[in-house]
Amino acid sequence: MFQIDLLDRFPAPALAIFIPVFGALGIWAAGSLPLPRRLRQNIREGVTLVTALILFGVVLGIYLGVTQHGEDGGFLYWSAGASEHWTPTWSAEPIVLVEMLPGMPLSLKVEPLGMVYAMIASGLWILNSLYSIGYMRGNNEQHQTRFYVCFALAIGSVMGVAFSENVFSLFVFYEALSLTTYPLVAHKGTPHAVRSARVYLGLLVGTSIALFLLGIIGTWVYTGDLSFQPGGVFTKALAAGTLSAPVLGALFFLYMYGIGKAALMPMHRWLPAAMVAPTPVSALLHAVAVVKAGVFSVVKVVVYLFGASSLLGTAQGGWLVFVAGGTILIASCIALFQDNLKRRLAYSTVSQLSYITIAASLLNPLGFMAAAMHIAAHAFGKITLFFAAGSIYTAAHKTEISQLDGIGRVMPWTMGAFAIGTLSMIGVPPTAGFISKWFLLQGAWDAQNTGVIVVIILSTLLNAAYFLPIVYRAFFRPLPKDFHHHPHGEAPLAIVIALSGTALCTVLFFLYPNLFLNLALLIKEGLP
């Protein structure tokens, strides 16, 4: 049984939040030391990597506890104040950090869906930190200490989102994530960067305050309960007649569009706007933290706040299938016509996120499993693609797809990793994307929803249409005639190691899917 004496005083989910916060203080202190610049950089980045490793160790410890099985076959959840730290029921007492409002505590509880998100974010922070060292130094980026501090604070917010026990806590950490990533989007300080950052923050905070918060207030008014639980909180109110189906539908709309980080059209504009940020930030936005906070919140709200039975019984959730399906296809079509590599990847992300939303909207166990698996699979594939884009920029200072003729011949590691990420986005074995798309198709078949199956097939063809030409151009077209005037090779070693690591994870996910499949199965087992 997972047992560490330190946890009697500092429960692991709380540690997962505070470790990045204290790490941010250490990074700031290291960056302010009166030492030679290179030594100061080494210490600061060493603190970043050590903090990331410690966080992953704590999250991995929680994972090992969650995936142990009790005698009754139930899965295990964190129990605060118990003689043993894990109990096989949802009745475990939450970890209350602070009572912000009467009946609205900022509290934590571990469950399998949150573990998927926490494992991805903590694990990829290590590789992203290594990548950032090569990228930030290779491009002589300014304000590097601020960059690493804000990055650590963003990861702390992610841990809060992952382990939130109720939707009010989720909202608080969700907003903290928006605020801590704003300086990262505006990092370059140019007028264009500042304008884009304002669009980013304005859309995310605007939707969350105008819609998400209103949905939370409505939930409290009609149910008096904001906690996440199997089956959701609305069943009793519907049975008692205190909540009507149209009101439930209105609340569902507020949540789905209030969670703007999920990038459902037309609330997606913030995502392409944020591409002005340095590539490690783009990777954070698209794979590690921000968009995953959005789709994770959507899935958690659907599964544990509304519940499949409430939405199916009132027929109030069907519209989400059409909106998510439309977002998948429209964003894919827009991506086809983008020559800027990061913008093409951005619209690909808008499309791929809605795979997760459409999986949740199927309202069946296989759909929920598919959503969890695609959260993980997309993270590995998309971070690899963004790492490759940053590698190309660092080594060759190229940003447009039309400039990439023959680049695979001089950057084979970078473009090889890009090819693996491409296969994952399309859903080709042996990559992670095949696993999650397989579960999604199974969920759609189980729901007898042929429309979703058609959308996934069309989207797969579109994915191939806007990704494979990049790979072909890189490996099968000759280098430009003027290449010898501006020769270059691979990016710095730290970048190559990081993107090779994420590409390897994309393949290992296919070969050994149980790390996340075990959690997805626990989500299924925990449904009422």
C-alpha positions as CSV (number, residue, x, y, z in Angstrom):
1,M,0.0,0.0,0.0
2,F,1.3,3.5,-0.9
3,Q,2.6,4.8,2.4
4,I,4.9,7.7,3.1
5,D,5.1,9.3,6.5
6,L,5.5,12.8,5.0
7,L,2.0,12.4,3.5
8,D,0.4,12.4,6.9
9,R,1.1,16.1,6.9
10,F,1.3,16.9,3.2
11,P,-1.1,14.7,1.2
12,A,0.3,13.9,-2.2
13,P,-2.3,15.7,-4.3
14,A,-1.6,18.9,-2.4
15,L,2.2,18.3,-2.8
16,A,1.6,18.0,-6.6
17,I,0.3,21.6,-6.5
18,F,2.8,23.1,-4.2
19,I,6.0,21.5,-5.6
20,P,5.8,23.5,-8.9
21,V,4.9,26.7,-6.9
22,F,8.0,26.3,-4.6
23,G,10.0,25.3,-7.7
24,A,9.0,28.6,-9.3
25,L,10.3,30.5,-6.2
26,G,13.6,28.5,-6.5
27,I,13.8,29.3,-10.2
28,W,13.3,33.0,-9.5
29,A,15.9,32.9,-6.8
30,A,18.4,31.1,-9.0
31,G,17.9,33.5,-11.8
32,S,18.6,36.4,-9.4
33,L,21.9,35.1,-8.1
34,P,24.9,37.5,-8.4
35,L,26.9,35.0,-10.5
36,P,28.3,34.8,-14.0
37,R,25.4,34.6,-16.5
38,R,26.1,31.1,-17.8
39,L,26.5,29.7,-14.2
40,R,23.3,31.4,-13.2
41,Q,21.5,29.9,-16.2
42,N,22.8,26.4,-15.4
43,I,21.6,26.6,-11.8
44,R,18.2,28.0,-12.8
45,E,17.6,25.3,-15.4
46,G,18.9,22.7,-13.0
47,V,16.2,23.8,-10.5
48,T,13.6,23.5,-13.2
49,L,14.6,20.0,-14.2
50,V,14.9,18.8,-10.6
51,T,11.4,20.3,-9.8
52,A,9.9,18.6,-12.8
53,L,11.5,15.2,-11.8
54,I,10.3,15.5,-8.2
55,L,6.7,16.3,-9.3
56,F,6.7,13.4,-11.7
57,G,7.8,11.1,-8.8
58,V,5.0,12.3,-6.6
59,V,2.4,11.9,-9.3
60,L,3.7,8.5,-10.2
61,G,3.4,7.5,-6.5
62,I,-0.3,8.5,-6.6
63,Y,-0.7,6.6,-9.9
64,L,0.7,3.4,-8.3
65,G,-1.9,3.8,-5.5
66,V,-4.8,4.5,-7.8
67,T,-4.1,1.4,-9.9
68,Q,-3.9,-1.0,-7.0
69,H,-7.0,-2.9,-6.4
70,G,-8.7,-3.5,-3.1
71,E,-10.1,-6.9,-2.0
72,D,-13.5,-6.0,-3.4
73,G,-12.0,-5.2,-6.8
74,G,-12.8,-1.5,-6.5
75,F,-10.3,1.1,-7.5
76,L,-8.6,3.2,-4.9
77,Y,-9.0,6.9,-4.1
78,W,-7.1,9.2,-1.8
79,S,-8.7,9.4,1.6
80,A,-7.6,12.3,3.9
81,G,-7.2,11.5,7.5
82,A,-7.7,7.8,7.2
83,S,-5.5,5.2,8.8
84,E,-4.6,4.1,5.4
85,H,-4.2,6.6,2.6
86,W,-6.4,4.9,0.1
87,T,-10.0,3.7,0.2
88,P,-11.9,1.9,-2.5
89,T,-15.0,4.2,-2.6
90,W,-16.0,7.7,-3.8
91,S,-17.0,8.3,-0.1
92,A,-13.4,9.1,0.8
93,E,-13.2,12.5,2.5
94,P,-11.7,15.2,0.2
95,I,-8.6,17.1,1.0
96,V,-9.8,20.6,1.9
97,L,-7.1,23.3,1.2
98,V,-9.3,26.2,2.2
99,E,-13.0,27.0,2.7
100,M,-13.2,29.9,0.2
101,L,-17.0,30.3,0.6
102,P,-19.6,28.5,2.8
103,G,-20.2,25.2,1.2
104,M,-17.6,25.9,-1.5
105,P,-14.3,24.5,-0.4
106,L,-11.1,24.5,-2.5
107,S,-10.7,20.8,-2.2
108,L,-8.9,17.8,-3.9
109,K,-9.7,14.2,-4.6
110,V,-7.9,11.7,-6.8
111,E,-9.8,9.8,-9.5
112,P,-8.7,8.0,-12.6
113,L,-9.6,10.7,-15.2
114,G,-7.6,13.2,-13.3
115,M,-4.7,10.8,-13.0
116,V,-4.5,10.6,-16.9
117,Y,-4.1,14.4,-17.0
118,A,-1.7,14.6,-14.1
119,M,0.5,11.9,-15.5
120,I,0.7,13.5,-18.9
121,A,1.4,17.0,-17.6
122,S,4.0,16.0,-15.0
123,G,5.8,13.6,-17.4
124,L,5.9,15.9,-20.4
125,W,7.1,18.8,-18.2
126,I,10.4,17.0,-17.9
127,L,10.9,16.8,-21.6
128,N,9.5,20.2,-22.2
129,S,12.0,21.7,-19.7
130,L,14.9,20.0,-21.5
131,Y,13.6,21.2,-24.8
132,S,13.2,24.7,-23.5
133,I,16.9,24.8,-22.5
134,G,18.0,24.2,-26.1
135,Y,15.3,26.4,-27.6
136,M,15.6,29.5,-25.3
137,R,19.4,29.4,-25.5
138,G,19.6,28.6,-29.2
139,N,17.3,31.6,-30.0
140,N,18.8,33.9,-27.4
141,E,15.3,34.6,-26.0
142,Q,14.9,37.3,-23.4
143,H,13.4,37.1,-20.0
144,Q,14.2,33.4,-19.6
145,T,13.8,33.5,-15.8
146,R,10.3,34.8,-16.1
147,F,9.6,32.2,-18.7
148,Y,10.6,29.3,-16.4
149,V,8.8,30.8,-13.4
150,C,5.5,31.2,-15.2
151,F,5.9,27.7,-16.7
152,A,6.2,26.2,-13.3
153,L,3.2,28.1,-11.9
154,A,1.2,26.9,-14.9
155,I,2.0,23.3,-14.1
156,G,1.0,23.9,-10.5
157,S,-2.4,25.1,-11.8
158,V,-2.7,22.1,-14.0
159,M,-2.2,19.8,-11.0
160,G,-5.0,21.7,-9.3
161,V,-7.3,21.2,-12.3
162,A,-6.4,17.5,-12.4
163,F,-7.2,16.8,-8.7
164,S,-10.2,19.1,-8.2
165,E,-12.8,17.5,-6.0
166,N,-15.6,19.9,-7.1
167,V,-16.4,22.1,-10.0
168,F,-15.8,25.3,-8.0
169,S,-12.2,24.2,-7.3
170,L,-11.9,23.3,-10.9
171,F,-12.9,26.8,-11.9
172,V,-10.4,28.4,-9.5
173,F,-7.4,26.4,-10.9
174,Y,-8.7,26.8,-14.4
175,E,-8.6,30.6,-14.1
176,A,-5.2,30.4,-12.4
177,L,-3.9,28.5,-15.5
178,S,-5.2,31.3,-17.8
179,L,-3.5,34.0,-15.8
180,T,-0.1,32.1,-15.4
181,T,0.1,31.4,-19.1
182,Y,-0.7,35.0,-20.2
183,P,2.9,36.2,-19.7
184,L,4.1,33.2,-21.7
185,V,2.0,34.0,-24.7
186,A,3.1,37.7,-24.5
187,H,6.7,36.6,-23.9
188,K,8.3,38.3,-26.9
189,G,6.8,41.7,-25.9
190,T,6.2,42.9,-29.4
191,P,2.9,44.7,-30.2
192,H,1.7,41.6,-32.1
193,A,2.5,39.3,-29.2
194,V,0.8,41.6,-26.7
195,R,-2.3,41.9,-28.9
196,S,-2.4,38.1,-29.4
197,A,-2.0,37.6,-25.6
198,R,-5.0,39.9,-25.0
199,V,-7.1,37.9,-27.4
200,Y,-6.0,34.8,-25.6
201,L,-6.8,36.0,-22.1
202,G,-9.9,37.9,-23.1
203,L,-11.6,35.0,-24.8
204,L,-10.7,32.5,-22.1
205,V,-11.5,34.7,-19.1
206,G,-14.5,36.1,-20.8
207,T,-16.1,32.8,-21.6
208,S,-15.3,31.4,-18.2
209,I,-16.8,34.3,-16.2
210,A,-19.8,34.9,-18.5
211,L,-20.7,31.2,-19.0
212,F,-18.7,28.7,-16.9
213,L,-19.2,30.6,-13.6
214,L,-22.9,31.2,-14.4
215,G,-23.3,27.4,-14.9
216,I,-21.6,26.7,-11.6
217,I,-24.0,29.2,-9.9
218,G,-27.0,27.5,-11.6
219,T,-25.7,24.1,-10.4
220,W,-25.5,25.3,-6.8
221,V,-29.0,26.9,-7.0
222,Y,-30.7,23.8,-8.3
223,T,-28.7,21.0,-6.5
224,G,-26.8,22.6,-3.6
225,D,-23.9,20.3,-4.5
226,L,-20.9,21.1,-6.7
227,S,-18.9,17.9,-6.0
228,F,-17.8,15.5,-8.8
229,Q,-19.4,12.0,-8.2
230,P,-20.3,8.9,-10.3
231,G,-23.7,9.6,-11.9
232,G,-23.5,13.3,-11.4
233,V,-25.4,15.7,-9.1
234,F,-28.5,16.4,-11.2
235,T,-30.3,13.0,-11.0
236,K,-32.0,13.7,-7.7
237,A,-33.1,17.2,-8.7
238,L,-34.6,15.8,-11.9
239,A,-36.4,13.1,-10.0
240,A,-37.8,15.5,-7.5
241,G,-39.0,17.9,-10.2
242,T,-37.0,20.8,-8.9
243,L,-35.0,20.8,-12.1
244,S,-36.6,20.7,-15.6
245,A,-35.0,19.2,-18.7
246,P,-34.8,22.6,-20.5
247,V,-32.9,24.1,-17.5
248,L,-30.6,21.1,-17.5
249,G,-29.9,21.7,-21.2
250,A,-29.2,25.4,-20.6
251,L,-26.8,24.6,-17.8
252,F,-25.1,22.0,-20.1
253,F,-24.7,24.7,-22.8
254,L,-23.2,27.1,-20.3
255,Y,-20.6,24.6,-19.3
256,M,-19.7,23.4,-22.8
257,Y,-19.1,26.9,-24.1
258,G,-17.9,28.4,-20.8
259,I,-14.9,26.0,-20.9
260,G,-13.3,27.9,-23.7
261,K,-10.0,26.1,-23.5
262,A,-11.8,23.1,-25.2
263,A,-11.7,25.3,-28.4
264,L,-15.2,24.4,-29.7
265,M,-16.0,26.6,-32.6
266,P,-16.6,29.5,-32.6
267,M,-14.7,29.9,-29.3
268,H,-11.5,28.7,-30.8
269,R,-9.8,32.0,-31.9
270,W,-7.6,32.2,-28.9
271,L,-5.7,29.1,-30.0
272,P,-4.3,30.3,-33.4
273,A,-3.7,33.8,-31.8
274,A,-1.4,32.2,-29.1
275,M,0.9,30.8,-31.8
276,V,3.0,34.0,-31.5
277,A,4.5,32.6,-28.3
278,P,7.9,30.7,-28.3
279,T,7.6,27.1,-29.3
280,P,7.9,25.6,-25.8
281,V,4.9,27.7,-24.9
282,S,3.0,26.4,-27.9
283,A,3.8,22.9,-26.8
284,L,2.5,23.8,-23.3
285,L,-0.7,25.2,-24.8
286,H,-1.4,22.4,-27.2
287,A,-0.2,19.3,-25.5
288,V,0.8,19.7,-21.8
289,A,-1.6,22.1,-20.2
290,V,-4.0,24.6,-21.6
291,V,-6.1,22.8,-24.2
292,K,-5.9,19.6,-22.2
293,A,-7.4,21.5,-19.2
294,G,-10.3,22.4,-21.5
295,V,-11.1,19.0,-22.8
296,F,-10.4,17.3,-19.5
297,S,-12.8,19.7,-17.8
298,V,-15.4,18.9,-20.5
299,V,-15.1,15.2,-19.9
300,K,-15.1,15.5,-16.2
301,V,-18.2,17.7,-16.2
302,V,-20.0,15.4,-18.5
303,V,-19.1,12.2,-16.6
304,Y,-19.1,13.3,-13.0
305,L,-21.3,16.5,-12.8
306,F,-24.1,15.8,-15.3
307,G,-23.8,12.1,-15.7
308,A,-24.8,10.1,-18.8
309,S,-28.2,9.0,-17.4
310,S,-29.3,12.6,-16.8
311,L,-28.3,13.8,-20.3
312,L,-29.7,10.7,-22.0
313,G,-32.9,10.7,-20.0
314,T,-33.6,14.4,-20.9
315,A,-32.2,14.3,-24.5
316,Q,-30.3,17.5,-23.8
317,G,-26.8,16.6,-24.9
318,G,-27.3,15.6,-28.5
319,W,-26.3,18.9,-30.0
320,L,-22.8,18.6,-28.7
321,V,-22.1,15.7,-31.2
322,F,-23.0,18.0,-34.1
323,V,-20.9,21.0,-32.8
324,A,-17.9,18.8,-32.1
325,G,-18.2,17.0,-35.4
326,G,-18.5,20.3,-37.3
327,T,-15.4,21.7,-35.4
328,I,-13.4,18.6,-36.4
329,L,-14.2,18.9,-40.1
330,I,-14.1,22.7,-40.4
331,A,-10.8,23.1,-38.5
332,S,-9.3,20.3,-40.6
333,C,-10.3,22.1,-43.8
334,I,-8.8,25.4,-42.6
335,A,-5.6,23.6,-41.7
336,L,-5.3,22.4,-45.3
337,F,-4.7,26.0,-46.5
338,Q,-2.2,27.2,-43.9
339,D,1.4,27.6,-45.1
340,N,2.7,28.6,-41.7
341,L,3.6,25.4,-39.9
342,K,2.6,26.4,-36.4
343,R,-0.8,27.7,-37.7
344,R,-1.4,24.4,-39.5
345,L,-0.6,22.6,-36.2
346,A,-2.9,25.0,-34.3
347,Y,-5.9,24.3,-36.5
348,S,-5.0,20.6,-36.3
349,T,-5.3,21.0,-32.5
350,V,-8.7,22.6,-32.7
351,S,-9.8,19.6,-34.7
352,Q,-8.2,16.9,-32.6
353,L,-9.6,18.4,-29.3
354,S,-13.1,17.9,-30.6
355,Y,-12.3,14.2,-30.9
356,I,-12.2,14.2,-27.1
357,T,-15.4,16.2,-26.9
358,I,-17.3,14.1,-29.4
359,A,-16.2,10.9,-27.5
360,A,-17.6,12.3,-24.3
361,S,-20.8,13.3,-26.1
362,L,-21.5,9.7,-27.0
363,L,-22.4,9.2,-23.3
364,N,-21.4,5.6,-23.1
365,P,-18.5,3.9,-21.3
366,L,-16.4,3.2,-24.4
367,G,-16.8,6.9,-25.4
368,F,-15.5,8.0,-22.0
369,M,-12.6,5.6,-22.3
370,A,-11.8,6.9,-25.8
371,A,-11.8,10.5,-24.4
372,A,-9.3,9.6,-21.7
373,M,-7.1,7.7,-24.2
374,H,-7.1,10.5,-26.7
375,I,-6.2,13.1,-24.1
376,A,-3.0,11.1,-23.7
377,A,-2.4,10.0,-27.3
378,H,-2.9,13.5,-28.7
379,A,-0.5,15.0,-26.1
380,F,2.4,12.8,-27.2
381,G,1.8,13.2,-30.9
382,K,1.2,16.9,-30.9
383,I,4.0,17.9,-28.6
384,T,6.3,16.0,-30.9
385,L,5.1,18.0,-33.9
386,F,5.5,21.4,-32.1
387,F,9.0,20.4,-30.9
388,A,9.9,19.6,-34.5
389,A,8.5,23.0,-35.6
390,G,10.7,24.7,-33.0
391,S,13.7,22.7,-33.9
392,I,13.3,23.8,-37.6
393,Y,13.1,27.4,-36.5
394,T,16.1,27.2,-34.2
395,A,18.4,25.5,-36.8
396,A,17.1,26.9,-40.1
397,H,15.0,29.9,-39.1
398,K,12.1,28.7,-41.3
399,T,8.5,28.9,-40.3
400,E,6.6,28.2,-43.6
401,I,5.9,24.7,-45.0
402,S,6.8,25.9,-48.5
403,Q,10.4,26.5,-47.2
404,L,10.9,22.9,-46.1
405,D,12.0,21.3,-49.3
406,G,14.7,18.6,-48.6
407,I,15.1,19.6,-44.9
408,G,14.7,16.0,-43.8
409,R,18.1,15.3,-45.4
410,V,19.9,17.7,-43.1
411,M,17.6,17.4,-40.1
412,P,16.8,13.6,-40.1
413,W,16.1,13.3,-36.4
414,T,13.8,16.3,-36.4
415,M,11.8,15.3,-39.4
416,G,11.8,11.6,-38.5
417,A,10.2,12.6,-35.2
418,F,7.8,14.8,-37.1
419,A,6.8,11.9,-39.3
420,I,6.0,9.8,-36.2
421,G,3.9,12.6,-34.8
422,T,2.1,12.8,-38.2
423,L,1.3,9.1,-38.2
424,S,-0.1,9.5,-34.7
425,M,-2.4,12.4,-35.7
426,I,-3.7,10.4,-38.7
427,G,-4.1,7.3,-36.5
428,V,-1.7,4.8,-38.1
429,P,-0.1,2.0,-36.2
430,P,2.3,1.7,-34.4
431,T,1.5,5.1,-32.9
432,A,-0.6,6.3,-30.0
433,G,-3.3,7.9,-32.2
434,F,-4.4,4.5,-33.6
435,I,-5.3,3.2,-30.1
436,S,-7.5,6.2,-29.2
437,K,-9.2,6.4,-32.6
438,W,-9.9,2.7,-32.3
439,F,-11.7,3.2,-28.9
440,L,-13.6,6.2,-30.4
441,L,-14.8,4.1,-33.3
442,Q,-15.9,1.4,-30.9
443,G,-17.8,3.9,-28.8
444,A,-19.5,5.3,-31.8
445,W,-20.5,1.8,-33.0
446,D,-21.8,0.9,-29.5
447,A,-23.9,4.1,-29.6
448,Q,-25.1,3.2,-33.1
449,N,-24.0,6.7,-34.2
450,T,-22.9,6.3,-37.8
451,G,-22.5,10.0,-38.2
452,V,-19.6,10.1,-35.7
453,I,-18.0,7.2,-37.6
454,V,-18.3,9.1,-40.9
455,V,-16.8,12.2,-39.2
456,I,-13.8,10.3,-37.9
457,I,-13.1,8.7,-41.3
458,L,-13.4,12.0,-43.1
459,S,-11.2,13.7,-40.5
460,T,-8.6,11.0,-40.9
461,L,-8.4,11.6,-44.6
462,L,-8.1,15.3,-44.0
463,N,-5.3,14.7,-41.5
464,A,-3.4,12.7,-44.1
465,A,-4.0,15.5,-46.7
466,Y,-2.5,18.3,-44.6
467,F,0.3,16.3,-42.8
468,L,1.7,13.8,-45.3
469,P,2.7,16.5,-47.9
470,I,5.0,18.1,-45.3
471,V,6.8,14.8,-44.8
472,Y,7.0,14.2,-48.5
473,R,8.4,17.7,-49.1
474,A,11.0,17.2,-46.3
475,F,12.3,13.8,-47.5
476,F,11.7,13.5,-51.2
477,R,12.2,17.0,-52.6
478,P,15.7,18.4,-53.3
479,L,17.3,21.0,-51.1
480,P,17.0,24.6,-52.4
481,K,19.7,25.6,-54.8
482,D,20.9,28.4,-52.5
483,F,21.2,26.0,-49.5
484,H,25.0,26.3,-49.5
485,H,24.6,30.0,-48.9
486,H,22.7,29.3,-45.6
487,P,23.8,25.8,-44.5
488,H,22.5,24.3,-41.3
489,G,22.3,20.9,-39.6
490,E,20.3,19.6,-36.7
491,A,19.1,21.8,-33.8
492,P,20.9,21.8,-30.4
493,L,21.3,18.4,-28.7
494,A,18.8,19.2,-25.9
495,I,16.1,19.9,-28.5
496,V,16.9,16.7,-30.4
497,I,16.9,14.6,-27.3
498,A,13.5,16.0,-26.1
499,L,11.7,15.6,-29.5
500,S,13.2,12.1,-29.9
501,G,11.9,11.3,-26.4
502,T,8.3,12.4,-27.2
503,A,8.4,10.5,-30.5
504,L,9.5,7.4,-28.7
505,C,6.7,7.8,-26.2
506,T,4.2,8.0,-29.1
507,V,5.3,4.6,-30.3
508,L,5.6,3.1,-26.8
509,F,2.0,4.2,-26.1
510,F,0.9,1.9,-28.9
511,L,3.2,-1.0,-27.8
512,Y,2.4,-0.7,-24.1
513,P,-0.9,1.1,-23.7
514,N,-1.7,-0.2,-20.2
515,L,-0.2,2.8,-18.4
516,F,-3.3,4.8,-19.5
517,L,-5.6,2.0,-20.4
518,N,-5.7,0.8,-16.8
519,L,-6.9,4.3,-15.8
520,A,-9.5,4.3,-18.7
521,L,-10.8,1.0,-17.5
522,L,-11.1,2.3,-14.0
523,I,-13.2,5.2,-15.3
524,K,-15.5,2.6,-17.0
525,E,-15.7,0.5,-13.8
526,G,-16.6,3.5,-11.7
527,L,-19.7,4.4,-13.7
528,P,-23.0,3.7,-12.0
